[in-house]
Amino acid sequence: MNLALKRVISNKGSHGVDGMPVYELKQFLKTNWISIRENILNGEYRPMPVRRVEIPKPNGGTRLLGIPTVLDRLIQQAIAQELNSIYDRRFSESSFGFRPQRGAKDAIKKAEQYINEGYRWVVDMDLEKFFDKVNHDILMYKLSRSIKDKRVLSLIRKYLQSGIMINGVVVRNEEGTPQGGPLSPLLSNIMLDELDKELEMRGHKFCRYADDCNIYGKSERAGKRVMENITAFIERKLKLKVNREKSAVDRPWRRKFLGFTLNLMYGKAYASISKQSLNRYKDKIKEILSRSKPMTLEQRVGKLNLINVGWINYYGIAKCKGIVEHLDIWIRKRLRMCIWKQWKKVRTRYKNLKKLGLEHYQAIKFANTRKGYWRVANSAILNTTLTNKFFSDLGLKSLTRQYIKIHST
């Protein structure tokens, strides 16, 4: 429980339907834990409904999240830790999602290996609203084969059926494992482990990350046969639905997997950043570096660093040195545009250009320019004053430097 408490506090996260923030949990447990523990052991504990949050998807539609209360997150985390110790060693080597010491990067490297071995057709399977469609009875049956304490099974079922609060009204859920709680990722792996075992039994090469599954083959004909057979298995045996519009048999370089596209160069596979992922990243940067947004330069740089460090740590495994170099130039140009906008008056521009080392005549000439903000950001006016060193000294982290660091280790 102490380990679970540390993890819940370190993950922070939003409040549930009771409004209790994470930082109040420790004090709440000091006064209430004994009675909560008794209720759990006696099978009388009742989880609260989850708070519904809708996250817009990049390709349209919304992803539905269910945020449990911080107390329920703690209990779910404790259950998940114990179940992980039972189940993780049984899971397939080709399952990479939500598992210790495994992640999306490992899935991409494995996919590259398959393509290099000659498996150059992919069956890209997409499960329709997987987390919302999981059959509770099938999932509970799978759990009951390994968990013998009925109190634990009862508590997990209560979490599955705790309901969702929408506009103050609790809606009962008869299927699905709401995304947002610590239990949901593990339960999804337990549910789909049967699919992994089926694919292994048939001798297929595949990579699965949660509900994203790519199966690799040597011909289009074989791929179509696999698609037909595995779709029938998923829908008949697991009672899940395959999204036929988003699923396809195609070349890996024409599909995207976990934000990457797998390409071929001189017969060897390499990962590149998908166009959709790149556009999503640029949209985030544009939002921070919009010249109409009232923010100090330090605030902008701080927000940029938060996004850039996480983004390059994830996408840095791709072959994208030219892209990150271009992005660095583009980010600095947008920063220069924002700064020029903040120096609204000619007097302010003159004063700041002088501070940055321009001669009196040049400073007057540049301060009185009639060029637009973006043209000034691209011109010698700011390239010779707001230099790369200026931004580096300000604390802006270079994507290129981080990329080189990733590839030198």
Secondary structure, 3 states (H helix, E strand, C coil): CHHHHHHHHHHCCCCCCCCCCHHHHHHHHHHHHHHHHHHHHCCCCCCCCEEEEEEECCCCCEEEEEECCHHHHHHHHHHHHHHHHHHHHHCCCCECCCCCCCCHHHHHHHHHHHHHCCCCEEEEEEECCHHHHCEHHHHHHHHHCCCCCHHHHHHHHHHHCCCEEECCEEECCCECCCECCCHHHHHHHHHHHHHHHHHHHCCCEEEEECCEEEEEECCHHHHHHHHHHHHHHHHHHCCCCECCCCCEEECHHHCCECCEEEEEECCEEEEEECHHHHHHHHHHHHHHCCCCCCCCHHHHHHHHHHHHHHHHHHHCCCCCHHHHHHHHHHHHHHHHHHHHHHCCCHHHHHHHHHHCCCCHHHHHHHHCCCCCHHHHHCCHHHHCCCCHHHHHHHCCCCHHHHHHHHHHC
